[in-house]
Amino acid sequence: MSNIHATADARAHQISAFFTTAIDVAATVEGTIQGLAMRIVAAIEQRILRRRLTRLPDHMLLDLGFERDWDGAIRSLRDLD
């Protein structure tokens, strides 16, 4: 093997190592963004559910396993156990 081939082989290895590291970083960033997006979506869905529950009458809340407290707050009957 000549010096030119050895240098070219070393450069190719360095470039592939750089891309592997860049891909790992990109995968980590993507995973972090997906996790945050899932949390945001869950929070929005929970807020929508709470808003819908506040509009229901008391007898329907009881059917679903919730009750309205004296101050108007809605709480789960499971929390009382």
Sequence and secondary structure as in RCSB ss.txt:
>XXXX:A:sequence
MSNIHATADARAHQISAFFTTAIDVAATVEGTIQGLAMRIVAAIEQRILRRRLTRLPDHMLLDLGFERDWDGAIR
SLRDLD
>XXXX:A:secstr
  HHHHHHHHHHHHHHHHHHHHHHHHHHHHHHHHHHHHHHHHHHHHHHHHHHHHTS HHHHHHHTEEE TTS EE
EGGGG 
